[in-house]
Amino acid sequence: MKSGKASLGYKATLKNLRSNKAKLILISSNCPPLRKSSLEYYAMLAKCNVNHYSGSNVELGTACGKFFNVSTLCILDQGDSDILTAKAD
């Protein structure tokens, strides 16, 4: 998360999906099923890609460089990264 813009959290992700700003959604493996299904539904309406992160929300938070749990991550601008073109695991 050195370049580009991203928002962390369920509420911020939903807000960005509703306003069509989201380019990619990352969902952790232990995100609650109801939240996961609602995020997938809004992503389908916004024509946004969804990747399921294989790690838990603790690991996703650590990967983002944060010291707290992150269940959902929304990419707004990729910056120098190739995350939008990379294949999902």
Secondary structure, DSSP 8 states (H G I E B T S, - for coil): --SSEEEESHHHHHHHHHTT--SEEEE-TTS-HHHHHHHHHHHHHHT-EEEE-SS-HHHHHHHTT-SS--SEEEEEE-TT--TTTS---
